[in-house]
Amino acid sequence: FGSSLLRAAPVGPRPPLPFSISRQSLFRTMMRAPRNASRLQSIAFFSARSTSTLPVPTFAPVKFQKEDVEKVMMELPAFNFYEMREPVPNPYKDSTLDRSILLDAPAPVITAPKTEFSVLENGLKVVSIDKAGLTARLGLHVSAGSRFETSANFGVSDMVAMMAYTSTAHLSNLRTVKTLEQLGANSTASCKAGREEIVYSVDIAREFVPLVVPLMVGNVLFPRLLPWEVKAVQKKVKVGKEELEADADAMVSNLLHKAAFCNNTLGLSPYASERSTAYFTPETIRSFMLDHFAPERMVLVGVNVSHAELTKWAMRSFADYNAIPMKKREEAKAAYTGGDLRMDGSSPYCHAAIALESAAWGAKELAAMTVLQSVLGGGNASTSAPGSGVTSRLSTQVLKQSPYVESCAAFNTSYSDSGLFGVYGVSQPDKAGEMCAAIAKTLGGLTTVGKDEMAKAKAMLKGRLLRELDDDSVLVKDMGSQLLMAGRYGSPSDFCKAIDAVSEADLSAAAKKMLSSKPTVAAFGDTHTVPHYSAIEAALKAA
């Protein structure tokens, strides 16, 4: 954020800022609203786009309320916007770990984590789980990714992400940045555009959640999109392109989607290109937000935060404002085409992926596809520790069969109406053909999975799923994505039940359906020995 601080300064003289701005004046500035602002009364819920068996959560309705601003400000934590502190001696210096520094240690209150759901009067969904952690993780998910772009605004979702945490109607870019710095969140506040969603996220000490929620909401409710700020971040397009080309994994993923969904929906890149700089303007960004940033298409997610607190401050952030009205939009179904796309890059290795069409999120064969991914597993040449997949098919049939394969792993990516299942491998350039042939043979063998192998794959999959509960960032993404894609939420226990219910016949049927689709091939780096598309297609049919 610091690179655009000076450019964000408004033109013309401004009154000097006070030395210290208190929590009251900060919140008053962020929450000031017109007295007669009307409210949207309609509440729209996403319907599942597929026949999902996951439970539909019950959302507690939250009505907007008029509150006394002075009383609201008294609830805010102590905070000074500008503060210069004199260094003071550390009172705990030389304290050893065997001596408590708490004079009156609080008694622990042990409460089992519980996922709670609410919906505001304007349609915004709020979901949270409190694991009693000290750091709260917040995510504001918006159903507005690159699949909704058109030829008139390619790259606009990435432009929206680049303009996050700049000036809003109530806070300048400078004040936004300084507030995040003072709260210790300047390095954790981010915004990332994907193919189906844009996610604003902040990690913050949980006592400062009342300050951060209005700041996040301001990005989607009343961004100013000042011309000089937009111009200042245009240089990020070139930087982003350089970073993308330096990341071979990201490049293969981007090429794979472009080939798999040629010129439609999920095949549209979430990265802005230098070609799109010409229409990187406030008008383009504002028009896209007006079309897609209705609160009915948003989910606010919190981990390690009280649900009552999160819901209350979300309500207060929207209560006195006219949110963007819900517009009907054409949601074209993803058309899987298959295809081949290669690009020479600076990597000394050959990075190649072979994929097939997979199940959409919520489809009945999704659990079987996930088990098949666990059957394939993966590994790399430098790791053979327990639990690293050394007994999986890819490890034994591809990695261990060639000293030239650096790594190999299966992937399964599900979207709201389609998905990709495949294998991504890295090898020495001269041996890429052998690696691709081995991968094709391994994929073709998925129609036969034994009982013992299936049981082992299920156990590994459930273990990995449950271990991810400890990663708060995974929880935030998972809860937000599930509700955006299908309007449903499945807990880890729900998924474990679905995994246990998968049979050998289910695996065989899912594999045959997947293998009946056209393959997609993507390669990056030194690609001179990657086989022709028709050769890979024939190898899959012959396996």
C-alpha positions, 0 to 999 in steps of 0.5 A, a space after each residue: 500500500 505504501 507505494 501509492 500513499 503520495 499519489 493518493 493525496 487529493 489535489 489542493 490544500 487540506 486542513 492539517 490532521 490532528 496529532 492524535 485521532 481517537 477511536 471515536 473520531 475514526 469510527 464516526 468518520 467511517 460510519 457517517 451516513 445520510 439520515 434518510 438512506 433507504 434500505 433494501 428489503 429483499 433477501 435473495 439466497 443462492 440456490 444450489 447449482 447441482 444436486 448436492 447432498 450437503 445440508 442447507 444451513 439455517 441462517 438467523 435473520 438480522 434486522 437493521 437497527 438505528 442506534 445511538 452513535 455515541 453509545 456505539 463508539 463506546 463499544 470500540 476498543 482503545 485505538 489512536 490513529 496517529 500515535 508516537 510512543 516513547 521507548 519504555 524498558 521491558 518489564 519482563 526482561 530476563 523473565 524465564 519461561 518457567 515463571 508466569 508473568 500474569 499476576 491474576 491468571 484468568 480461568 480458562 473457558 473451554 467451549 467447543 467450536 461451533 459454526 454459526 450462520 446469519 443473514 442481514 436484511 440486505 441479503 449479506 450472509 455471515 458465517 463464523 466459527 470461534 476456535 478461541 484463537 487470539 488472531 481473528 481471520 476475516 474474509 469478505 467473499 464476492 461472487 464476481 470473478 473473471 468468469 463474469 468478464 466480457 470482451 469489453 472489460 477483460 482483466 477487470 476483476 484483477 483491477 478491482 483487487 488491485 484497487 482494494 484498500 484505497 480511498 473510500 468515501 470515508 477514509 483516504 488511502 493514506 488513512 486506510 493504510 495508516 489504520 491497518 499499520 497501527 492495527 498490525 494488519 498492513 501485511 495481512 490485508 489482501 484482496 485476490 481475484 479468482 475465477 469465480 470470486 473476489 476475496 478481501 481478507 484481513 488477519 487482525 487481533 480479535 479485539 480490533 474486529 469492530 474497527 476492521 469490519 467497517 473498513 473492509 465493507 467500505 471497499 465494496 460499498 463506497 470506493 472512491 476509485 480516484 483517477 490518480 489512484 487508478 493510474 498509480 496501480 496500473 504499473 502493478 499489471 506489469 509487475 503481476 505479469 512478471 511474477 506470474 511468469 516467474 511462478 511455473 506452477 501458477 503458469 501451468 494452472 493458468 494455461 490449463 484452464 485456458 485450454 480446458 475451457 477455451 474462450 469461455 467462463 473458467 477459461 478467462 484468466 483472472 490476471 489482467 494483461 498489459 493489453 487491458 491497461 487501456 481500459 483500466 479506468 475508474 469507469 470500467 471498475 465502477 461499472 463491473 462493481 455495480 453489476 456484481 457487488 450486490 450484498 446478496 452475492 457476498 459472504 462475510 466469514 470470520 474465524 476466531 471471532 464471536 458470531 454476535 460481534 461479527 454480525 453486529 458490526 456487519 449490520 452497523 456497516 450496512 445499516 444506513 447505506 444504500 447498497 448496490 442493488 441486485 441485478 440479474 446477470 447472465 451466468 453462462 455454464 462452463 463449456 469444457 472443450 479440452 485442448 493443448 496449450 504450451 509456453 516456453 519459459 525461463 524454468 530449466 525444467 519441463 512443467 506439464 499437466 494432463 487433465 480431464 473434466 471432473 465433477 462440479 461442486 456438490 455433484 454426487 460423484 465429487 466424493 469419488 473423484 476426491 478419493 481417486 485423487 488420493 489413490 493417485 497421490 503424489 510425491 517428489 524426488 527429495 522427500 520420502 517421509 511417512 505420510 508424503 505419499 510414497 506408496 501412492 500410484 504416482 509415486 510408485 508408477 511414475 516418480 520411482 520409475 524415472 530418476 529424471 522426474 522431479 515431482 508429480 502430484 494429482 489435483 482435483 479442482 471443483 467449480 460451481 458447474 465443472 471441474 478439472 482432474 489431472 496430474 501435474 509433473 515436473 521433469 528434466 526437459 529431455 525426459 518430458 515425453 516419458 513422464 507424460 506417457 507414464 502419467 497417461 498410463 496411470 490415469 487410464 488405470 483408475 478404472 480398477 481400484 482394489 478394496 485395500 487400496 481404496 481403504 488406504 486412500 480414504 484414510 489418508 484423505 480423511 486425515 488430510 481433511 481433518 488436519 486442515 481444520 488447524 489452518 484458519 486461512 483454509 477454513 475461511 476460504 472453505 466456508 466462503 467458497 462453499 456458500 458462494 458456490 452452492 448456498 450450502 455448507 458441509 462440515 468436515 464430518 459431513 465430508 468424512 461420511 460422504 467419503 466413507 460411503 464411496 464404493 469400488 463401483 462408484 470409483 470405477 463409474 467416476 473414472 470411466 466418466 472422467 476418461 470419456 472426456 477430451 484431455 487437456 494438456 498444458 506445458 511450461 518451461 522447456 517443452 520441446 519433448 512434450 508429446 503431441 496432443 493426439 499422442 497423449 489422447 491415444 495413450 489415455 485411450 490405450 491405457 
